[in-house]
């Protein structure tokens, strides 16, 4: 059975996760390091911050595309990533570096703008989530996801990149609740298995003495799930 969270996700988890970002995004350490390279090679702290706050922003935008185009297939989480060119591309491939470069450029508006993006998206999220239908259209891939699965992809982005940003400026990672982290961890395990095979992912999770080579879910420096 393909991994899905349809009908089981606490949709308010994205609201709470977005709230948890506020102190980190507004931290003076982030503003001071804005032009410096982040913990992700080639991506500035500013670019990483702008990428992070784009997650609730993207959620508001995509949840508002109602109804989804009838031609767009409804795909599983696993299929969404199989349709994505950057997912298996090398770190320095254009599929990954273009994402990095785009957000570095978007960061030129400065820390205050990113904080404003976060606040505006958070204010719009409750209505967007409440009005969402059963499926959400993903224009980047011209397909649709179960809305709960779409929200889990956004949660993954928030959790992963919040940790990246915190590491970049030597601050603690935000605390996320179980309703946020458990779906993210489940999705990361599936993506690791897609990248490296189920055996390698299983051994990494279960047997430290036989873990072998790294089995990261993402190859590139900026995981940007398209949904």
Secondary structure, DSSP 4 states (H G I P E B T S, - for coil): -----TTT--TTHHHHHHHHHHHHHT-HHHHHTTTSB-SSTT-BHHHHHHHHHHHHHHHHHHHT--SPPTTSPB--HHHHHHT-TTSSS-TTSHHHHHHHHHHHHHGGG-HHHHHHHHHHHHHHHHHHHHH--SEEEETTTTEEEEHHHHHHHHHHHHHHHHHHHHHHTT-PPPP--HHHHHHHHHHHHHHHHHHH-HHHHHHHHH-GGG--S---S--SSS-----
